[in-house]
Amino acid sequence: MSTLQFKGESPYKLPPPTVPEDDYLYIKFNKDFNLEGCEEGKPVGLALFGAGRAGTIHLRTIAKNVRVKLHYIVEDVQEKWDKLKRYWDLPDTVFLTSVEADKVYKDLRVDAVVIATPTKYHEGIVLKALEHGKAVFCEKPIGLTAEGTKKCYEKAKKVGKPLFAAFNKRYDTAYAAVKRRVEQGEVGHLRMFKASVKDSQLAPVSYLKGSGGFFVDSVIHELDLMVWFVGEYPTTVSAIGKSNIPEIEEIGDYDTVVATFGFPSGAIGIIDNCRHSTFGYDQRIEVFGSKGMIKVDNEHPCHSIETLAGLDATKRSPIWYTFPSRYRNAYNNEMEHFLSICQGIDKVLISESDVLATSRIAGACTESARTGKIVTLKW
């Protein structure tokens, strides 16, 4: 039978299809095409503290950004200065060592600082920048302790400047889409949040020594996602940690952990994390509720390639290698959001209470893993 009867009207006579909100690249193209945001005001004067791994991630966003004037880079490895200047084409950017950082704080052209130094230096830079009236973008954690983090937020409120905690995973398009669906009731009453995370690139031991420990340095990202999705804070925390890598055991830290959490609403959180995997950067989450389940699986750089050879199973291309590639769009999105905050267009998305809570929960995880006991939290 011919299907001509189903031909229907010409698509030119029909309303155009709606752009799916998940097609974030086309949405961004439309904003560029329509020149949306061109009235956003003068560029934001920035100083970048630290040009290591995290600093390089942020340089990619800010070096050629028309919304930014990068006045300073504070980096103690002076041998990198000339290469950084040439590679990123920064003829007008001044390079300083950390002992010269007062020039940044006293320069009225600097509206904000981006902190991408090792964790142990975060709190001191945050406080100095705020004291001099700068907005602050700080890689997590802001402080090594909940008390230190709270001190920074108190200073921010006192001087009236934004303090932005860079929990980049909230800006991942897949996670943000799941969050919207949870808020719309798609899974009903959320009963379980799961995150399974493994890195493939071991961090240098020198970095790990000053990181604050596995829960504070790495697991805290999943803690932030958990409280964001569940919408409340856990009252019970139970964690176990093991050291399977000798170099990590020697510094008294863990490389493999599992933590469980109980929430007042009846929800349960489960997070497992490992410093090292052989198959790439494992990043999976799952939200389960009374109506159903939504999950985010691993992304593949070359996602449409499959290989069939012989009688072996179908092979796919590897997943992303590690965090700068997997969360490249998320890092860009969070920096653009911070610039909008500095220009008075947006407000800080991640609340002080959430940041302080995740810091406290990370501490409770460490305590539970050390003592073998369930830790009770009161809010």
C-alpha positions as CSV (number, residue, x, y, z in Angstrom):
1,M,0.0,0.0,0.0
2,S,1.3,3.4,-0.9
3,T,1.9,5.7,2.1
4,L,1.0,8.9,0.0
5,Q,-2.1,9.3,2.2
6,F,0.1,10.1,5.1
7,K,2.1,12.8,3.3
8,G,0.3,15.7,5.0
9,E,0.9,19.4,4.6
10,S,4.2,21.0,3.5
11,P,6.5,21.6,6.5
12,Y,6.7,25.2,5.3
13,K,3.1,25.7,6.3
14,L,3.5,24.2,9.7
15,P,4.9,25.9,12.9
16,P,8.7,25.4,13.2
17,P,9.8,22.7,15.6
18,T,10.7,23.8,19.1
19,V,14.4,23.7,19.9
20,P,14.9,21.2,22.7
21,E,16.2,22.8,25.9
22,D,18.9,20.1,26.1
23,D,20.5,21.3,22.8
24,Y,22.7,23.8,24.6
25,L,25.1,24.3,21.7
26,Y,22.3,25.5,19.4
27,I,20.9,27.7,22.1
28,K,24.3,29.3,22.6
29,F,24.6,29.8,18.8
30,N,21.3,31.6,18.8
31,K,22.4,33.9,21.5
32,D,25.6,34.7,19.5
33,F,23.7,35.1,16.3
34,N,21.2,37.5,17.9
35,L,23.9,39.3,19.7
36,E,22.2,38.7,23.1
37,G,24.1,40.2,26.0
38,C,26.0,42.8,24.0
39,E,24.6,45.4,26.4
40,E,26.2,43.7,29.4
41,G,28.6,46.6,30.2
42,K,32.3,47.1,30.5
43,P,34.7,44.1,30.7
44,V,35.5,42.7,34.1
45,G,39.0,43.4,35.3
46,L,40.5,40.1,36.4
47,A,43.6,38.7,38.2
48,L,44.3,34.9,38.0
49,F,46.1,33.3,41.0
50,G,47.7,30.0,39.9
51,A,48.5,28.8,36.3
52,G,48.6,25.1,37.0
53,R,46.0,22.6,36.0
54,A,42.9,24.5,37.3
55,G,44.4,27.8,36.2
56,T,44.9,26.5,32.6
57,I,41.3,25.4,32.5
58,H,40.1,28.9,33.4
59,L,42.7,30.6,31.1
60,R,41.0,28.8,28.2
61,T,37.8,30.7,29.0
62,I,39.1,34.1,30.0
63,A,42.1,34.7,27.8
64,K,40.1,35.5,24.6
65,N,36.9,36.5,26.4
66,V,35.5,39.8,25.2
67,R,34.0,40.3,28.7
68,V,37.4,40.1,30.4
69,K,40.5,42.3,30.8
70,L,43.1,40.0,32.4
71,H,45.4,42.4,34.2
72,Y,47.5,40.0,36.3
73,I,48.6,36.4,36.6
74,V,50.1,35.4,39.9
75,E,52.3,32.4,39.4
76,D,55.4,31.5,41.4
77,V,57.0,29.3,38.6
78,Q,58.6,32.2,36.8
79,E,60.0,29.9,34.1
80,K,56.5,29.6,32.8
81,W,55.8,33.3,32.4
82,D,57.2,33.9,28.8
83,K,55.5,30.7,27.5
84,L,52.2,31.6,29.1
85,K,52.3,35.1,27.6
86,R,53.1,33.9,24.1
87,Y,50.8,30.9,24.1
88,W,47.7,32.7,25.3
89,D,48.7,36.0,23.6
90,L,48.7,38.1,26.7
91,P,50.9,41.1,25.8
92,D,49.3,43.4,28.4
93,T,49.0,41.0,31.3
94,V,51.5,41.5,34.1
95,F,53.0,38.4,35.8
96,L,53.8,38.4,39.5
97,T,55.0,36.0,42.2
98,S,52.8,35.5,45.2
99,V,55.0,37.8,47.3
100,E,54.1,40.6,45.0
101,A,50.4,40.0,45.1
102,D,49.7,43.2,47.0
103,K,49.9,44.9,43.6
104,V,46.8,43.0,42.6
105,Y,44.8,43.9,45.7
106,K,45.7,47.6,45.5
107,D,44.9,47.9,41.8
108,L,41.5,49.6,41.3
109,R,41.2,48.2,37.8
110,V,40.9,44.7,39.2
111,D,37.2,44.0,39.8
112,A,37.6,40.3,40.7
113,V,40.1,37.5,41.3
114,V,40.1,33.9,40.2
115,I,41.8,31.6,42.6
116,A,43.2,28.3,41.2
117,T,46.1,27.8,43.5
118,P,46.7,24.7,45.7
119,T,44.0,24.3,48.3
120,K,46.0,25.3,51.3
121,Y,46.4,28.9,49.9
122,H,42.7,29.5,49.1
123,E,41.5,31.0,52.4
124,G,44.2,33.5,52.7
125,I,43.8,34.8,49.2
126,V,40.0,34.9,49.5
127,L,40.2,37.1,52.7
128,K,42.8,39.5,51.3
129,A,40.9,40.0,48.0
130,L,37.6,40.6,49.8
131,E,39.3,43.1,52.2
132,H,40.3,45.1,49.1
133,G,36.8,45.0,47.6
134,K,37.3,42.4,44.9
135,A,34.7,39.8,43.9
136,V,36.1,36.3,44.3
137,F,35.9,33.1,42.2
138,C,37.5,30.3,44.2
139,E,38.1,26.7,43.3
140,K,36.7,24.4,45.9
141,P,37.2,24.1,48.8
142,I,37.2,27.8,49.9
143,G,38.8,26.7,53.2
144,L,40.3,23.5,54.5
145,T,37.7,23.5,57.3
146,A,34.0,24.5,57.7
147,E,35.2,27.2,60.1
148,G,37.6,28.7,57.6
149,T,35.0,28.7,54.9
150,K,32.5,30.4,57.2
151,K,35.0,33.1,58.0
152,C,35.4,33.8,54.3
153,Y,31.6,34.2,53.8
154,E,31.3,36.4,56.8
155,K,34.0,38.7,55.3
156,A,32.1,38.7,51.9
157,K,28.9,39.8,53.6
158,K,30.7,42.5,55.5
159,V,32.3,44.0,52.4
160,G,29.3,43.4,50.1
161,K,31.2,41.4,47.5
162,P,30.2,38.1,45.9
163,L,32.1,34.9,46.9
164,F,31.7,32.3,44.2
165,A,32.5,28.6,45.1
166,A,33.5,26.9,41.9
167,F,31.5,23.6,42.1
168,N,31.7,23.2,38.4
169,K,29.6,20.0,38.1
170,R,26.4,22.0,38.8
171,Y,27.1,23.7,35.4
172,D,27.3,20.5,33.5
173,T,24.5,20.5,31.0
174,A,23.5,16.8,31.7
175,Y,23.4,17.3,35.4
176,A,21.5,20.6,35.1
177,A,18.9,18.9,32.9
178,V,18.4,16.1,35.4
179,K,18.0,18.7,38.2
180,R,15.3,20.5,36.2
181,R,13.4,17.2,35.7
182,V,13.7,16.3,39.4
183,E,12.3,19.7,40.3
184,Q,9.4,19.2,37.8
185,G,8.5,16.0,39.7
186,E,9.5,13.6,36.9
187,V,10.8,11.0,39.4
188,G,8.3,11.9,42.1
189,H,9.6,11.7,45.7
190,L,13.3,11.2,45.5
191,R,14.3,8.1,47.4
192,M,17.9,7.5,46.3
193,F,20.8,9.5,44.9
194,K,23.9,7.5,43.6
195,A,27.2,8.8,42.3
196,S,30.0,6.6,41.0
197,V,33.2,8.4,40.3
198,K,36.7,7.3,39.4
199,D,39.6,9.3,38.0
200,S,42.1,7.9,35.6
201,Q,44.9,10.5,36.1
202,L,46.6,10.3,39.5
203,A,47.2,13.7,41.1
204,P,50.8,14.4,42.1
205,V,51.5,13.3,45.7
206,S,52.9,16.8,46.4
207,Y,49.4,18.1,45.6
208,L,47.6,15.5,47.7
209,K,49.7,16.3,50.7
210,G,48.1,19.8,50.9
211,S,44.7,18.9,49.5
212,G,42.9,18.4,52.8
213,G,42.2,14.7,52.2
214,F,40.2,12.7,49.7
215,F,36.8,13.7,51.0
216,V,37.6,17.4,51.1
217,D,39.5,17.5,47.8
218,S,37.5,15.2,45.5
219,V,34.4,13.6,47.0
220,I,33.1,17.1,47.9
221,H,32.0,17.6,44.3
222,E,29.6,14.7,44.6
223,L,28.5,15.9,48.1
224,D,27.6,19.2,46.5
225,L,25.6,17.4,43.7
226,M,23.9,15.3,46.3
227,V,22.5,18.1,48.4
228,W,21.6,20.0,45.3
229,F,19.5,17.2,43.9
230,V,18.0,16.0,47.2
231,G,17.3,19.6,48.4
232,E,18.3,19.0,52.0
233,Y,21.2,18.0,54.2
234,P,21.9,14.5,55.6
235,T,21.5,13.8,59.3
236,T,23.6,10.6,59.3
237,V,26.9,9.9,57.6
238,S,28.8,6.6,57.3
239,A,32.0,6.2,55.3
240,I,34.8,3.7,54.8
241,G,38.1,4.4,53.1
242,K,41.0,2.3,52.0
243,S,44.5,3.0,50.8
244,N,45.5,0.6,48.0
245,I,48.2,2.8,46.5
246,P,51.4,2.9,48.6
247,E,52.3,6.5,47.9
248,I,48.8,7.6,49.1
249,E,48.9,5.3,52.1
250,E,52.2,6.9,53.1
251,I,50.6,10.4,53.4
252,G,47.8,9.0,55.5
253,D,45.0,9.5,52.9
254,Y,42.6,7.2,51.1
255,D,42.4,6.3,47.4
256,T,39.1,4.3,47.5
257,V,36.0,5.4,49.5
258,V,32.3,4.6,49.8
259,A,29.9,6.8,51.8
260,T,26.2,6.6,52.6
261,F,23.9,9.3,53.9
262,G,20.5,9.4,55.5
263,F,18.1,12.4,54.9
264,P,15.1,13.6,56.9
265,S,12.8,13.1,53.9
266,G,13.6,9.4,53.7
267,A,16.1,9.7,50.9
268,I,19.4,7.8,50.9
269,G,22.6,9.0,49.3
270,I,25.4,6.6,48.1
271,I,28.7,7.8,46.8
272,D,31.7,5.8,45.7
273,N,35.0,7.3,44.5
274,C,38.4,6.2,43.6
275,R,41.6,8.1,42.7
276,H,42.5,5.8,39.8
277,S,40.9,3.7,37.1
278,T,42.3,2.0,34.0
279,F,39.4,2.8,31.7
280,G,39.0,6.6,31.9
281,Y,37.2,9.2,33.9
282,D,34.1,7.4,35.3
283,Q,31.3,9.9,36.0
284,R,27.9,8.5,36.6
285,I,24.9,9.6,38.7
286,E,21.4,8.1,39.2
287,V,18.3,9.6,40.9
288,F,15.6,7.2,41.8
289,G,12.1,8.1,43.1
290,S,8.6,7.0,43.5
291,K,7.7,7.6,39.8
292,G,10.9,6.4,38.2
293,M,14.6,6.9,37.7
294,I,16.9,9.2,35.7
295,K,20.6,8.5,35.2
296,V,23.6,10.2,33.6
297,D,26.0,7.7,32.1
298,N,29.6,8.3,30.9
299,E,30.2,10.5,27.9
300,H,32.4,9.5,25.0
301,P,34.5,12.0,23.0
302,C,33.8,10.2,19.8
303,H,30.4,9.1,20.8
304,S,29.1,7.8,17.5
305,I,31.9,5.3,16.7
306,E,31.3,1.6,17.1
307,T,33.6,-1.2,16.0
308,L,32.4,-4.7,15.0
309,A,35.2,-7.2,14.2
310,G,35.1,-11.0,14.4
311,L,33.0,-12.5,17.1
312,D,34.0,-9.9,19.8
313,A,31.3,-7.7,21.3
314,T,30.7,-4.3,19.8
315,K,33.4,-1.8,20.9
316,R,32.9,1.8,21.5
317,S,35.5,4.6,21.8
318,P,36.9,5.3,25.3
319,I,35.2,7.7,27.7
320,W,36.8,11.0,28.5
321,Y,40.3,10.7,30.0
322,T,39.9,13.1,32.9
323,F,38.2,16.2,34.3
324,P,39.5,19.1,32.0
325,S,38.0,17.3,29.0
326,R,34.9,15.8,30.5
327,Y,33.8,19.0,32.2
328,R,35.1,21.5,29.6
329,N,31.7,23.0,28.9
330,A,30.9,23.1,32.7
331,Y,34.0,25.1,33.4
332,N,33.1,27.5,30.7
333,N,29.5,27.9,31.9
334,E,30.5,28.6,35.5
335,M,33.0,31.3,34.5
336,E,30.5,33.0,32.2
337,H,28.1,32.9,35.1
338,F,30.7,34.5,37.4
339,L,31.3,37.2,34.9
340,S,27.5,37.9,34.8
341,I,27.5,38.1,38.6
342,C,30.4,40.7,38.4
343,Q,28.4,42.7,35.9
344,G,25.3,42.7,38.0
345,I,23.3,40.5,35.6
346,D,23.0,37.3,37.7
347,K,23.2,36.3,41.3
348,V,25.4,33.6,42.9
349,L,23.7,30.2,42.2
350,I,25.5,28.1,44.9
351,S,24.4,29.3,48.3
352,E,26.6,29.9,51.3
353,S,24.6,27.4,53.3
354,D,25.2,24.7,50.7
355,V,28.9,25.4,50.6
356,L,29.2,25.3,54.4
357,A,27.1,22.2,54.5
358,T,29.2,20.3,52.0
359,S,32.3,21.3,53.9
360,R,30.8,20.0,57.1
361,I,29.6,16.8,55.5
362,A,33.1,16.2,54.0
363,G,34.5,16.5,57.5
364,A,31.9,14.1,58.8
365,C,32.9,11.6,56.1
366,T,36.6,11.8,57.2
367,E,35.6,11.4,60.8
368,S,33.5,8.3,60.0
369,A,36.2,6.7,57.9
370,R,38.8,7.3,60.6
371,T,36.7,6.1,63.5
372,G,34.5,3.5,61.9
373,K,31.4,5.1,63.4
374,I,28.3,6.6,62.0
375,V,28.4,10.4,62.4
376,T,25.2,12.3,63.3
377,L,24.7,15.8,62.0
378,K,22.2,18.4,63.3
379,W,21.3,21.4,61.2
